[in-house]
Amino acid sequence: MSFLSVGMNGVVQVGGVAIANLRNASLSIKNDNVEEFVCNGQNTPALLANTNQHVEVKAEQLWTDNAMMNAVGPSAGTSVTIILGPKGTTVGNPKYTINNAIITQLDLKWDQKSAVSDSFSAKGILSAVGTF
């Protein structure tokens, strides 16, 4: 049974050290497929195979320092771990761990009210589905 939940917690880690606390995150599981059609008068593929699976994460954080920029800016391709808790970190709530994630996009934005935030996209491997 599913129900409306408001709490969303997440963290980005490098080497087990938190570099960003997340808000407004989304997680998508993507499967790469191979489809091969042949001219045999059929509308179905002759070959349909699942090859790889990866996870795409999009999230925001309130900007506090240069930790995220340092992790992905100077050394492109730095591997991070992303831990998401869609219902918060209370014991028993769902926990998703994405290992070997690579930040594919990082946006820093600010306005005249001095609210500074950044958002990012990442791709990685869903290594654990569990609970806190």
PyMOL commands that set and color helices and strands:
alter all, ss='L'
color gray80, all
select helices_A, chain A and resi 67-72
alter helices_A, ss='H'
color red, helices_A
select strands_A, chain A and resi 9-14+17-36+47-62+79-85+94-110+116-131
alter strands_A, ss='S'
color yellow, strands_A
deselect
rebuild
show_as cartoon
